[in-house]
Amino acid sequence: MFSTVEVVQVFLARLAAQDAPGIARLCAPTVEWEAPDPAGARWTHGARTRREVESQFLTLFATFDLDQLSVRQVVVDGGDAAVIGSSRWRVRATSEPVETRFSAVLSVHLGEIEQYWQLTDTLAAAVGTGVARIG
């Protein structure tokens, strides 16, 4: 069974590798979920199954290629971890770069992610994919 720190390390490695099935395997059968959809236009929240978590990340990786993932800080308190960082993505359809700052909060119990909250710059993602325009 992984510790909270180990789960976060593996999660980040699988995110960097764009490994959606691997991310889903880190999750409990049901995850309390709050995160933007891959285009950044709306938020999804509520319980998600592993299959739904995998689908969310498959959609993200089908929409964007990850160029860089930088983690500034990880704070762990028991089963809770907060990750603060930035990422640079490239929209697959247009090659448009998208840079975002993010924080993610993961709650881990018995080596599995039970809660996942992602706070990210959704406007940057929406503009990059053409869902929103500025100006």
TIRO-2110 file (N, C-alpha, C; in Angstrom, 1 decimal):
// TIRO-2110
0.9, -1.2, 0.0, N, 1, A
0.0, 0.0, 0.0, CA, 1, A
0.9, 1.2, 0.0, C, 1, A
0.6, 2.2, -0.9, N, 2, A
1.3, 3.4, -1.0, CA, 2, A
1.0, 4.4, 0.1, C, 2, A
2.0, 5.2, 0.5, N, 3, A
1.7, 6.3, 1.4, CA, 3, A
1.2, 7.5, 0.6, C, 3, A
0.7, 8.5, 1.3, N, 4, A
0.2, 9.7, 0.6, CA, 4, A
1.2, 10.3, -0.3, C, 4, A
2.5, 10.4, 0.2, N, 5, A
3.6, 11.0, -0.6, CA, 5, A
3.8, 10.1, -1.8, C, 5, A
3.8, 8.8, -1.6, N, 6, A
4.1, 7.9, -2.8, CA, 6, A
3.0, 8.0, -3.8, C, 6, A
1.7, 8.1, -3.4, N, 7, A
0.6, 8.2, -4.3, CA, 7, A
0.8, 9.5, -5.1, C, 7, A
1.1, 10.6, -4.5, N, 8, A
1.3, 11.9, -5.2, CA, 8, A
2.4, 11.8, -6.2, C, 8, A
3.5, 11.2, -5.8, N, 9, A
4.7, 11.0, -6.7, CA, 9, A
4.3, 10.2, -7.9, C, 9, A
3.6, 9.1, -7.7, N, 10, A
3.2, 8.2, -8.8, CA, 10, A
2.1, 8.9, -9.7, C, 10, A
1.2, 9.6, -9.0, N, 11, A
0.2, 10.4, -9.8, CA, 11, A
0.9, 11.4, -10.7, C, 11, A
1.8, 12.2, -10.2, N, 12, A
2.5, 13.2, -11.0, CA, 12, A
3.3, 12.5, -12.1, C, 12, A
4.0, 11.4, -11.9, N, 13, A
4.7, 10.7, -12.9, CA, 13, A
3.8, 10.2, -14.0, C, 13, A
2.6, 9.7, -13.6, N, 14, A
1.7, 9.2, -14.6, CA, 14, A
1.0, 10.3, -15.4, C, 14, A
0.8, 11.5, -14.7, N, 15, A
0.3, 12.6, -15.4, CA, 15, A
1.3, 13.1, -16.4, C, 15, A
2.6, 13.2, -16.0, N, 16, A
3.6, 13.6, -17.0, CA, 16, A
3.8, 12.6, -18.2, C, 16, A
3.5, 11.4, -17.9, N, 17, A
3.6, 10.3, -19.0, CA, 17, A
2.3, 10.2, -19.8, C, 17, A
1.3, 11.0, -19.4, N, 18, A
0.0, 11.0, -20.0, CA, 18, A
-0.6, 9.6, -20.0, C, 18, A
-0.5, 9.0, -18.8, N, 19, A
-1.0, 7.6, -18.6, CA, 19, A
-2.3, 7.6, -17.9, C, 19, A
-3.4, 7.8, -18.6, N, 20, A
-4.8, 7.8, -18.1, CA, 20, A
-5.1, 6.5, -17.3, C, 20, A
-4.9, 5.3, -17.9, N, 21, A
-5.2, 4.1, -17.2, CA, 21, A
-4.5, 4.0, -15.9, C, 21, A
-3.2, 4.4, -15.9, N, 22, A
-2.4, 4.4, -14.7, CA, 22, A
-2.9, 5.3, -13.6, C, 22, A
-3.3, 6.5, -14.0, N, 23, A
-3.9, 7.4, -13.0, CA, 23, A
-5.2, 6.8, -12.4, C, 23, A
-6.0, 6.2, -13.3, N, 24, A
-7.3, 5.7, -12.8, CA, 24, A
-7.0, 4.5, -11.8, C, 24, A
-6.0, 3.7, -12.0, N, 25, A
-5.6, 2.6, -11.1, CA, 25, A
-5.2, 3.1, -9.7, C, 25, A
-4.8, 4.4, -9.6, N, 26, A
-4.4, 5.0, -8.3, CA, 26, A
-5.7, 5.3, -7.5, C, 26, A
-6.8, 5.3, -8.1, N, 27, A
-8.1, 5.8, -7.5, CA, 27, A
-8.8, 4.7, -6.8, C, 27, A
-9.6, 5.1, -5.8, N, 28, A
-10.5, 4.2, -5.2, CA, 28, A
-11.6, 3.9, -6.2, C, 28, A
-12.5, 2.9, -5.9, N, 29, A
-13.5, 2.6, -6.9, CA, 29, A
-14.5, 3.8, -7.2, C, 29, A
-14.7, 4.6, -6.2, N, 30, A
-15.4, 5.8, -6.3, CA, 30, A
-14.6, 7.0, -5.8, C, 30, A
-14.5, 8.1, -6.6, N, 31, A
-13.7, 9.2, -6.2, CA, 31, A
-14.6, 10.4, -6.1, C, 31, A
-14.5, 11.2, -5.0, N, 32, A
-15.2, 12.5, -5.0, CA, 32, A
-14.4, 13.5, -5.8, C, 32, A
-15.0, 14.0, -6.9, N, 33, A
-14.3, 14.7, -7.9, CA, 33, A
-14.8, 16.1, -8.1, C, 33, A
-13.8, 17.0, -8.3, N, 34, A
-14.1, 18.4, -8.7, CA, 34, A
-13.0, 18.9, -9.5, C, 34, A
-13.2, 19.1, -10.8, N, 35, A
-12.2, 19.5, -11.8, CA, 35, A
-12.8, 20.0, -13.0, C, 35, A
-12.1, 20.9, -13.7, N, 36, A
-12.7, 21.4, -15.0, CA, 36, A
-12.6, 20.3, -16.1, C, 36, A
-13.5, 20.4, -17.0, N, 37, A
-13.4, 19.5, -18.2, CA, 37, A
-12.2, 19.9, -19.0, C, 37, A
-11.7, 19.1, -19.9, N, 38, A
-10.5, 19.4, -20.6, CA, 38, A
-10.4, 20.7, -21.4, C, 38, A
-11.6, 21.1, -21.9, N, 39, A
-11.6, 22.4, -22.6, CA, 39, A
-11.7, 23.6, -21.7, C, 39, A
-11.9, 23.3, -20.4, N, 40, A
-11.9, 24.4, -19.4, CA, 40, A
-13.1, 25.2, -19.4, C, 40, A
-14.2, 24.8, -20.1, N, 41, A
-15.4, 25.6, -20.2, CA, 41, A
-16.3, 25.4, -19.1, C, 41, A
-16.3, 24.2, -18.4, N, 42, A
-17.2, 24.0, -17.3, CA, 42, A
-16.6, 23.1, -16.3, C, 42, A
-17.2, 23.0, -15.2, N, 43, A
-16.6, 22.2, -14.1, CA, 43, A
-17.5, 20.9, -13.9, C, 43, A
-16.8, 19.8, -13.6, N, 44, A
-17.5, 18.6, -13.3, CA, 44, A
-17.3, 18.3, -11.8, C, 44, A
-18.3, 17.9, -11.1, N, 45, A
-18.1, 17.5, -9.7, CA, 45, A
-19.0, 16.4, -9.3, C, 45, A
-18.7, 15.8, -8.2, N, 46, A
-19.5, 14.6, -7.7, CA, 46, A
-18.7, 13.4, -7.8, C, 46, A
-19.3, 12.3, -7.5, N, 47, A
-18.6, 11.0, -7.5, CA, 47, A
-18.3, 10.5, -8.9, C, 47, A
-17.1, 9.9, -9.1, N, 48, A
-16.7, 9.4, -10.3, CA, 48, A
-16.1, 8.0, -10.1, C, 48, A
-16.4, 7.1, -11.0, N, 49, A
-15.8, 5.8, -11.0, CA, 49, A
-14.4, 5.9, -11.6, C, 49, A
-13.6, 4.8, -11.4, N, 50, A
-12.3, 4.7, -12.0, CA, 50, A
-12.4, 4.9, -13.5, C, 50, A
-13.4, 4.3, -14.1, N, 51, A
-13.6, 4.4, -15.6, CA, 51, A
-13.8, 5.8, -16.0, C, 51, A
-14.6, 6.5, -15.2, N, 52, A
-14.9, 7.9, -15.5, CA, 52, A
-13.7, 8.8, -15.3, C, 52, A
-12.8, 8.5, -14.3, N, 53, A
-11.6, 9.2, -14.1, CA, 53, A
-10.7, 9.0, -15.3, C, 53, A
-10.6, 7.7, -15.7, N, 54, A
-9.8, 7.4, -16.9, CA, 54, A
-10.3, 8.2, -18.1, C, 54, A
-11.6, 8.2, -18.3, N, 55, A
-12.2, 8.9, -19.4, CA, 55, A
-11.8, 10.4, -19.4, C, 55, A
-11.9, 11.0, -18.2, N, 56, A
-11.6, 12.4, -18.1, CA, 56, A
-10.1, 12.7, -18.5, C, 56, A
-9.2, 11.8, -18.1, N, 57, A
-7.8, 12.0, -18.5, CA, 57, A
-7.5, 11.7, -19.9, C, 57, A
-8.2, 10.6, -20.4, N, 58, A
-8.1, 10.3, -21.9, CA, 58, A
-8.5, 11.5, -22.7, C, 58, A
-9.6, 12.1, -22.3, N, 59, A
-10.1, 13.3, -23.1, CA, 59, A
-9.1, 14.4, -23.0, C, 59, A
-8.6, 14.7, -21.8, N, 60, A
-7.5, 15.7, -21.6, CA, 60, A
-6.3, 15.4, -22.5, C, 60, A
-5.9, 14.2, -22.5, N, 61, A
-4.7, 13.9, -23.3, CA, 61, A
-5.0, 13.8, -24.8, C, 61, A
-6.2, 13.6, -25.2, N, 62, A
-6.6, 13.7, -26.6, CA, 62, A
-6.7, 15.1, -27.1, C, 62, A
-6.9, 16.0, -26.2, N, 63, A
-7.1, 17.5, -26.5, CA, 63, A
-5.8, 18.2, -26.4, C, 63, A
-4.9, 17.8, -25.5, N, 64, A
-3.7, 18.5, -25.2, CA, 64, A
-2.5, 17.6, -25.2, C, 64, A
-1.3, 18.0, -25.6, N, 65, A
-0.1, 17.3, -25.4, CA, 65, A
0.6, 18.1, -24.2, C, 65, A
1.1, 17.4, -23.3, N, 66, A
1.8, 18.0, -22.2, CA, 66, A
3.3, 18.3, -22.6, C, 66, A
3.7, 19.5, -22.6, N, 67, A
5.1, 19.9, -22.9, CA, 67, A
5.9, 19.9, -21.6, C, 67, A
5.3, 20.5, -20.6, N, 68, A
6.1, 20.6, -19.3, CA, 68, A
5.2, 20.6, -18.1, C, 68, A
5.6, 19.9, -17.1, N, 69, A
4.9, 19.9, -15.8, CA, 69, A
5.9, 20.3, -14.7, C, 69, A
5.6, 21.4, -14.0, N, 70, A
6.5, 21.9, -13.0, CA, 70, A
5.8, 21.9, -11.7, C, 70, A
6.3, 21.2, -10.7, N, 71, A
5.7, 21.2, -9.4, CA, 71, A
6.5, 22.2, -8.5, C, 71, A
5.9, 23.2, -8.0, N, 72, A
6.5, 24.1, -7.1, CA, 72, A
6.5, 23.7, -5.6, C, 72, A
5.4, 23.1, -5.2, N, 73, A
5.4, 22.7, -3.8, CA, 73, A
4.3, 21.5, -3.6, C, 73, A
4.7, 20.6, -2.8, N, 74, A
3.7, 19.6, -2.3, CA, 74, A
3.7, 19.6, -0.8, C, 74, A
2.5, 19.8, -0.3, N, 75, A
2.2, 19.8, 1.1, CA, 75, A
1.4, 18.6, 1.5, C, 75, A
1.9, 17.8, 2.5, N, 76, A
1.2, 16.6, 2.9, CA, 76, A
0.9, 16.7, 4.3, C, 76, A
-0.4, 16.4, 4.7, N, 77, A
-0.8, 16.3, 6.1, CA, 77, A
-1.7, 15.1, 6.2, C, 77, A
-1.0, 14.0, 6.7, N, 78, A
-1.8, 12.8, 6.9, CA, 78, A
-2.2, 12.2, 5.5, C, 78, A
-3.4, 12.1, 5.3, N, 79, A
-3.9, 11.5, 4.0, CA, 79, A
-4.2, 12.6, 3.0, C, 79, A
-4.0, 13.8, 3.3, N, 80, A
-4.3, 14.9, 2.4, CA, 80, A
-3.0, 15.5, 1.8, C, 80, A
-3.0, 15.8, 0.5, N, 81, A
-1.9, 16.4, -0.1, CA, 81, A
-2.3, 17.5, -1.1, C, 81, A
-1.6, 18.6, -1.0, N, 82, A
-1.9, 19.8, -2.0, CA, 82, A
-0.6, 19.9, -2.9, C, 82, A
-0.9, 20.0, -4.1, N, 83, A
0.2, 20.1, -5.1, CA, 83, A
0.0, 21.5, -5.8, C, 83, A
1.0, 22.3, -5.9, N, 84, A
1.0, 23.6, -6.5, CA, 84, A
2.0, 23.6, -7.6, C, 84, A
1.6, 24.0, -8.8, N, 85, A
2.6, 24.0, -9.9, CA, 85, A
2.1, 24.7, -11.1, C, 85, A
2.7, 24.4, -12.2, N, 86, A
2.4, 25.0, -13.5, CA, 86, A
2.6, 24.0, -14.6, C, 86, A
1.9, 24.2, -15.7, N, 87, A
2.1, 23.3, -16.8, CA, 87, A
2.0, 24.0, -18.1, C, 87, A
2.6, 23.5, -19.1, N, 88, A
2.6, 24.0, -20.4, CA, 88, A
2.1, 22.9, -21.3, C, 88, A
1.0, 23.1, -22.0, N, 89, A
0.3, 22.2, -22.9, CA, 89, A
0.3, 22.7, -24.3, C, 89, A
0.1, 21.9, -25.3, N, 90, A
-0.1, 22.3, -26.6, CA, 90, A
-1.4, 21.7, -27.1, C, 90, A
-2.3, 22.5, -27.6, N, 91, A
-3.6, 22.0, -28.2, CA, 91, A
-3.3, 21.2, -29.4, C, 91, A
-3.7, 20.0, -29.4, N, 92, A
-3.4, 19.1, -30.5, CA, 92, A
-4.0, 19.6, -31.8, C, 92, A
-5.2, 20.1, -31.8, N, 93, A
-5.8, 20.5, -33.1, CA, 93, A
-5.2, 21.7, -33.7, C, 93, A
-4.5, 22.6, -32.9, N, 94, A
-4.0, 23.9, -33.5, CA, 94, A
-2.6, 24.1, -33.2, C, 94, A
-2.0, 23.3, -32.4, N, 95, A
-0.6, 23.5, -31.9, CA, 95, A
-0.4, 24.8, -31.0, C, 95, A
-1.5, 25.4, -30.6, N, 96, A
-1.5, 26.6, -29.8, CA, 96, A
-1.0, 26.2, -28.4, C, 96, A
0.0, 26.9, -27.9, N, 97, A
0.5, 26.7, -26.5, CA, 97, A
-0.5, 27.2, -25.5, C, 97, A
-0.6, 26.5, -24.4, N, 98, A
-1.5, 26.9, -23.2, CA, 98, A
-0.7, 26.7, -22.0, C, 98, A
-0.4, 27.8, -21.3, N, 99, A
0.3, 27.7, -20.0, CA, 99, A
-0.7, 28.0, -18.9, C, 99, A
-0.7, 27.1, -17.8, N, 100, A
-1.6, 27.3, -16.7, CA, 100, A
-0.8, 27.1, -15.4, C, 100, A
-1.4, 27.7, -14.4, N, 101, A
-1.0, 27.4, -13.0, CA, 101, A
-2.1, 26.6, -12.4, C, 101, A
-1.7, 25.7, -11.5, N, 102, A
-2.8, 24.9, -10.9, CA, 102, A
-2.4, 24.5, -9.5, C, 102, A
-3.5, 24.1, -8.8, N, 103, A
-3.3, 23.4, -7.5, CA, 103, A
-4.2, 22.2, -7.6, C, 103, A
-3.8, 21.2, -7.0, N, 104, A
-4.6, 20.0, -6.9, CA, 104, A
-4.6, 19.5, -5.5, C, 104, A
-5.7, 19.0, -5.0, N, 105, A
-5.8, 18.5, -3.6, CA, 105, A
-6.2, 17.0, -3.7, C, 105, A
-5.4, 16.2, -3.2, N, 106, A
-5.8, 14.7, -3.2, CA, 106, A
-5.9, 14.2, -1.8, C, 106, A
-7.0, 13.5, -1.6, N, 107, A
-7.1, 12.8, -0.3, CA, 107, A
-6.9, 11.3, -0.5, C, 107, A
-6.0, 10.7, 0.2, N, 108, A
-5.6, 9.3, 0.0, CA, 108, A
-6.0, 8.5, 1.3, C, 108, A
-6.6, 7.4, 1.0, N, 109, A
-7.0, 6.5, 2.1, CA, 109, A
-6.6, 5.1, 1.7, C, 109, A
-5.9, 4.4, 2.5, N, 110, A
-5.5, 3.0, 2.2, CA, 110, A
-4.8, 2.9, 0.8, C, 110, A
-4.0, 3.9, 0.5, N, 111, A
-3.2, 3.9, -0.7, CA, 111, A
-3.9, 4.3, -2.0, C, 111, A
-5.2, 4.7, -1.9, N, 112, A
-6.0, 5.1, -3.0, CA, 112, A
-6.5, 6.5, -2.9, C, 112, A
-6.6, 7.2, -4.1, N, 113, A
-7.2, 8.5, -4.1, CA, 113, A
-8.7, 8.4, -3.9, C, 113, A
-9.2, 9.1, -2.9, N, 114, A
-10.6, 9.1, -2.6, CA, 114, A
-11.3, 10.4, -3.0, C, 114, A
-10.5, 11.5, -2.9, N, 115, A
-11.0, 12.8, -3.3, CA, 115, A
-9.9, 13.5, -4.2, C, 115, A
-10.4, 14.1, -5.2, N, 116, A
-9.5, 14.9, -6.1, CA, 116, A
-10.2, 16.2, -6.5, C, 116, A
-9.5, 17.3, -6.1, N, 117, A
-10.0, 18.6, -6.5, CA, 117, A
-8.9, 19.3, -7.2, C, 117, A
-9.2, 19.8, -8.4, N, 118, A
-8.2, 20.5, -9.2, CA, 118, A
-8.7, 21.9, -9.4, C, 118, A
-7.8, 22.8, -9.1, N, 119, A
-8.1, 24.2, -9.4, CA, 119, A
-7.0, 24.7, -10.4, C, 119, A
-7.5, 25.2, -11.5, N, 120, A
-6.6, 25.5, -12.6, CA, 120, A
-7.1, 26.7, -13.4, C, 120, A
-6.3, 27.3, -14.2, N, 121, A
-6.6, 28.5, -15.0, CA, 121, A
-7.5, 28.0, -16.2, C, 121, A
-8.8, 27.9, -16.0, N, 122, A
-9.7, 27.4, -17.0, CA, 122, A
-9.8, 28.4, -18.2, C, 122, A
-9.6, 29.6, -17.9, N, 123, A
-9.7, 30.6, -19.0, CA, 123, A
-8.6, 30.3, -20.1, C, 123, A
-7.4, 30.1, -19.6, N, 124, A
-6.3, 29.8, -20.5, CA, 124, A
-6.6, 28.6, -21.4, C, 124, A
-7.1, 27.6, -20.8, N, 125, A
-7.4, 26.3, -21.5, CA, 125, A
-8.6, 26.6, -22.5, C, 125, A
-9.6, 27.3, -22.1, N, 126, A
-10.7, 27.6, -23.0, CA, 126, A
-10.3, 28.5, -24.1, C, 126, A
-9.5, 29.5, -23.9, N, 127, A
-9.0, 30.3, -25.0, CA, 127, A
-8.1, 29.5, -25.9, C, 127, A
-7.3, 28.6, -25.4, N, 128, A
-6.4, 27.8, -26.2, CA, 128, A
-7.1, 26.9, -27.1, C, 128, A
-8.2, 26.3, -26.7, N, 129, A
-9.0, 25.4, -27.5, CA, 129, A
-10.0, 26.1, -28.3, C, 129, A
-10.2, 27.4, -28.2, N, 130, A
-11.2, 28.1, -29.0, CA, 130, A
-12.6, 28.2, -28.4, C, 130, A
-12.7, 27.6, -27.2, N, 131, A
-14.0, 27.7, -26.5, CA, 131, A
-14.4, 29.1, -26.1, C, 131, A
-13.4, 29.9, -25.8, N, 132, A
-13.6, 31.3, -25.3, CA, 132, A
-12.6, 32.1, -26.1, C, 132, A
-12.9, 33.4, -26.2, N, 133, A
-12.0, 34.4, -26.8, CA, 133, A
-11.9, 35.6, -25.9, C, 133, A
-10.7, 36.2, -25.9, N, 134, A
-10.5, 37.4, -25.2, CA, 134, A
-10.4, 38.5, -26.2, C, 134, A
-11.1, 39.6, -26.0, N, 135, A
-11.0, 40.8, -26.9, CA, 135, A
-12.0, 40.9, -28.0, C, 135, A
END
